[in-house]
Amino acid sequence: MSLKVEFLFDFGSPNAYLAELALPGIERRTGVKFEYVPILLGGIFKATGNMSPFESLHGIKNKPEYQALETQRFIRRHNVTKFRPNPFFPVNTLMLMRGAVAAQFEGVFEPYFRAAYHHMWEEPKKMDDLETFRAAFISSGVDIDRLLERAQQDDVKKGLIDRTTDAVNRGAFGSPTFFVGKEMFFGKDQLRDVEESIVEQIGQPVSKTA
């Protein structure tokens, strides 16, 4: 039986954006493919009593500066060149995440996913504004009106709720969260452990080729 490896994400998390950029390298080295699982971060926060670093670090001396330093280290380590802070952060991602589930159901997830991250963290926009949202996806060649209509259907809404509830039930409290089989890892800084766990569970050495 093949190993199930999952990336639980919300487009509103800059750390999920950064982490995802490192996943293709892990896939090449280990031969696994990550399953991309849309979750609603606001729903997870509500269910777990958690909050974003934007809120939790407010007023704490030195810690926000250290978090920023760690982010810059990650960016240098993985040669990230396109990331830009979103000046409208935090953004309500309900529309984005329902769209992601709809895109999965309709078989157009990859272009939707890439466009969403582009307009959130590469050419940042206020993606919880409907007109801005539509214009952004249209500019990326995504048939967003079809997906917006699909996203209003009950199976899509339930799909996002179910994915979010399942994440909480399995121990998740934020994004990005990774599951390697039943092992959970949280945060972009755990990617080395994610890769080590994959290697251990599939029982083969990591390829050193890029």
JOQUIKA-V843908 format. One record per residue. N is the residue number from 1. PHI is phi in degrees with one decimal (* if undefined). D_FIRST is the distance of its C-alpha to the first C-alpha in whole Angstrom. Layout:
N,PHI,D_FIRST / N,PHI,D_FIRST
//
This chain:
1,*,0 / 2,-72.7,4 / 3,-76.7,7 / 4,-91.4,9 / 5,-125.0,12 / 6,-123.6,16 / 7,-118.2,19 / 8,-94.5,22 / 9,-138.7,25 / 10,-131.6,28 / 11,-60.2,31 / 12,-77.6,34 / 13,-94.7,32 / 14,-63.9,33 / 15,-68.4,31 / 16,-67.0,28 / 17,-58.4,30 / 18,-63.5,30 / 19,-61.3,27 / 20,-61.9,25 / 21,-64.9,27 / 22,-90.1,25 / 23,-66.7,22 / 24,-57.7,22 / 25,-64.5,23 / 26,-64.6,20 / 27,-62.4,18 / 28,-64.9,20 / 29,-74.1,19 / 30,-108.0,16 / 31,82.8,14 / 32,-87.8,13 / 33,-123.7,14 / 34,-74.4,15 / 35,-91.3,16 / 36,-90.9,19 / 37,-118.6,20 / 38,-70.6,24 / 39,-132.5,26 / 40,-101.2,29 / 41,-62.5,31 / 42,-60.7,34 / 43,-66.8,32 / 44,-66.5,30 / 45,-59.8,33 / 46,-64.3,35 / 47,-72.5,32 / 48,-109.6,32 / 49,75.3,36 / 50,-86.7,35 / 51,-148.5,37 / 52,-72.0,36 / 53,-57.0,38 / 54,-54.7,40 / 55,-90.6,42 / 56,-69.6,41 / 57,-91.9,42 / 58,-62.0,45 / 59,85.1,48 / 60,-90.4,47 / 61,-73.3,48 / 62,79.6,47 / 63,-65.3,43 / 64,-59.2,43 / 65,-65.3,44 / 66,-68.3,42 / 67,-59.4,39 / 68,-64.0,40 / 69,-63.1,41 / 70,-61.6,37 / 71,-63.5,36 / 72,-64.9,38 / 73,-62.0,37 / 74,-62.3,33 / 75,-60.0,35 / 76,-68.4,37 / 77,-60.5,33 / 78,-103.8,31 / 79,52.6,35 / 80,-80.2,35 / 81,-118.1,38 / 82,-101.4,37 / 83,-65.7,37 / 84,-134.8,40 / 85,-58.8,41 / 86,-86.4,41 / 87,-68.3,45 / 88,-98.4,44 / 89,-64.0,41 / 90,-81.6,40 / 91,-109.5,39 / 92,-70.5,38 / 93,-102.8,35 / 94,-56.5,35 / 95,-64.5,35 / 96,-63.1,33 / 97,-76.6,30 / 98,-61.6,31 / 99,-61.0,31 / 100,-65.3,28 / 101,-64.9,26 / 102,-60.3,29 / 103,-64.9,28 / 104,-63.5,24 / 105,-62.2,25 / 106,-94.2,27 / 107,75.3,25 / 108,-127.0,27 / 109,-65.2,26 / 110,-58.5,26 / 111,-64.5,30 / 112,-64.3,30 / 113,-59.3,28 / 114,-63.7,30 / 115,-65.6,33 / 116,-61.1,33 / 117,-66.6,32 / 118,-59.3,35 / 119,-83.1,38 / 120,-91.9,37 / 121,-131.3,36 / 122,-117.0,38 / 123,-125.5,41 / 124,-61.1,41 / 125,-139.0,42 / 126,-83.0,43 / 127,-82.1,40 / 128,-101.3,41 / 129,-96.3,44 / 130,-57.6,43 / 131,-67.6,45 / 132,-62.7,44 / 133,-56.3,40 / 134,-62.0,41 / 135,-61.6,43 / 136,-63.4,41 / 137,-69.4,38 / 138,-60.9,40 / 139,-64.5,41 / 140,-95.1,38 / 141,80.3,38 / 142,-94.5,36 / 143,-76.5,37 / 144,-72.6,37 / 145,-64.9,39 / 146,-64.0,37 / 147,-71.4,34 / 148,-63.5,37 / 149,-65.6,37 / 150,-64.3,34 / 151,-67.9,33 / 152,-86.8,36 / 153,-81.5,34 / 154,-61.9,33 / 155,-68.0,29 / 156,-71.6,29 / 157,-59.1,31 / 158,-66.6,29 / 159,-60.4,26 / 160,-69.0,27 / 161,-61.5,28 / 162,-63.5,25 / 163,-64.6,23 / 164,-69.1,25 / 165,-63.4,26 / 166,-62.6,22 / 167,-61.0,22 / 168,-62.8,25 / 169,-62.4,24 / 170,-92.4,21 / 171,115.2,24 / 172,-70.9,24 / 173,-139.2,28 / 174,-172.0,28 / 175,-140.9,27 / 176,-86.1,25 / 177,-120.4,23 / 178,-123.0,19 / 179,-120.9,16 / 180,-113.3,14 / 181,62.4,11 / 182,-97.6,14 / 183,-82.8,16 / 184,-103.9,19 / 185,-134.8,22 / 186,-120.4,25 / 187,96.2,27 / 188,-65.9,27 / 189,-79.8,28 / 190,-99.8,25 / 191,-64.1,23 / 192,-63.6,24 / 193,-68.1,22 / 194,-57.7,19 / 195,-65.3,19 / 196,-61.2,19 / 197,-66.0,16 / 198,-59.0,14 / 199,-61.0,15 / 200,-61.7,15 / 201,-77.9,11 / 202,-90.7,10 / 203,71.7,13 / 204,-143.1,15 / 205,-70.3,18 / 206,-72.5,19 / 207,-71.4,21 / 208,-92.6,25 / 209,-75.8,25 / 210,-76.7,26
//
